[in-house]
Amino acid sequence: FTLLQTINNNSIMNCEAPDACVNDEREENLLASQQRENGRSRIQHIFERDRILIIAALILVLLLNLETGRFVLYPFELFTTWVHEMCHGTAAILVGGFIG
């Protein structure tokens, strides 16, 4: 594949195939037209798309700052620590080490 450069709205996009640039341009134009139609900014679109994730993160932060919340989340903390340490062991075995 040859490396093509196309200039679109004062930005340079590097494309491995001609169709890749065309598809990127179409997606950008479609998103821009949808935002204009809905009167929403890009930030509003992100908040609407990721609303559940943002709410879950806020609840987690709140629970971690309450004594009862830390008690409720403790089993999950133990599990994530166990998974983390098992990954260290797996990596050691994969590179030829051992667990002793």
C-alpha positions as CSV (number, residue, x, y, z in Angstrom):
1,F,0.0,0.0,0.0
2,T,1.2,3.5,-0.6
3,L,0.9,6.2,1.9
4,L,-1.4,8.9,0.7
5,Q,-2.0,12.3,2.3
6,T,-5.2,14.2,1.8
7,I,-5.8,17.7,3.1
8,N,-9.3,18.2,4.5
9,N,-10.3,21.4,6.4
10,N,-6.6,22.4,7.1
11,S,-5.8,18.9,8.6
12,I,-3.6,16.2,7.1
13,M,-4.8,12.6,7.3
14,N,-2.4,9.7,6.5
15,C,-4.2,6.9,4.7
16,E,-2.9,3.5,3.6
17,A,-5.6,3.1,1.0
18,P,-7.6,5.8,-0.9
19,D,-11.0,4.4,0.5
20,A,-9.8,4.9,4.1
21,C,-9.6,8.6,3.7
22,V,-12.9,8.8,1.9
23,N,-14.6,6.9,4.7
24,D,-13.1,9.0,7.4
25,E,-14.2,12.2,5.7
26,R,-17.7,10.8,5.3
27,E,-17.9,9.8,9.0
28,E,-16.7,13.3,10.1
29,N,-19.1,15.0,7.7
30,L,-22.0,12.8,9.0
31,L,-21.2,13.5,12.6
32,A,-20.9,17.2,12.0
33,S,-24.2,17.3,10.2
34,Q,-26.0,15.3,12.9
35,Q,-24.6,17.7,15.6
36,R,-25.8,20.7,13.6
37,E,-29.2,19.2,13.2
38,N,-29.5,18.3,16.9
39,G,-27.9,21.6,18.1
40,R,-25.5,19.6,20.3
41,S,-21.9,20.1,20.9
42,R,-19.3,17.3,20.8
43,I,-19.1,17.4,24.6
44,Q,-22.9,17.1,25.0
45,H,-22.8,14.1,22.6
46,I,-20.1,12.4,24.8
47,F,-22.0,13.0,28.0
48,E,-25.2,11.6,26.5
49,R,-23.4,8.5,25.1
50,D,-21.4,7.7,28.3
51,R,-24.0,8.8,30.9
52,I,-24.2,5.4,32.6
53,L,-20.4,5.1,32.9
54,I,-20.2,8.6,34.4
55,I,-22.9,7.9,36.9
56,A,-21.3,4.6,37.9
57,A,-17.9,6.4,38.4
58,L,-19.5,9.1,40.6
59,I,-21.2,6.4,42.7
60,L,-17.9,4.5,43.1
61,V,-16.1,7.7,44.2
62,L,-18.9,8.4,46.7
63,L,-18.8,4.8,48.1
64,L,-15.1,4.9,48.5
65,N,-15.3,8.0,50.7
66,L,-17.9,6.5,53.0
67,E,-16.9,3.9,55.7
68,T,-19.9,1.7,54.9
69,G,-19.1,2.0,51.2
70,R,-15.5,0.8,51.7
71,F,-16.9,-2.1,53.8
72,V,-19.3,-3.1,50.9
73,L,-16.6,-2.8,48.3
74,Y,-13.9,-4.7,50.2
75,P,-14.6,-8.1,48.6
76,F,-14.2,-6.5,45.2
77,E,-10.9,-4.9,46.3
78,L,-9.6,-8.3,47.4
79,F,-10.6,-9.9,44.1
80,T,-9.0,-7.2,41.9
81,T,-5.8,-7.4,44.0
82,W,-5.8,-11.2,43.5
83,V,-6.3,-10.8,39.7
84,H,-3.5,-8.2,39.6
85,E,-1.0,-10.5,41.5
86,M,-2.0,-13.5,39.4
87,C,-1.1,-11.5,36.3
88,H,2.4,-10.9,37.8
89,G,2.8,-14.6,38.3
90,T,1.5,-15.4,34.7
91,A,4.0,-12.9,33.3
92,A,6.8,-14.4,35.3
93,I,6.0,-17.9,34.0
94,L,5.7,-16.6,30.4
95,V,9.2,-15.1,30.4
96,G,10.7,-18.3,31.9
97,G,10.7,-17.5,35.6
98,F,9.1,-19.4,38.4
99,I,6.8,-18.8,41.4
100,G,8.4,-19.9,44.6
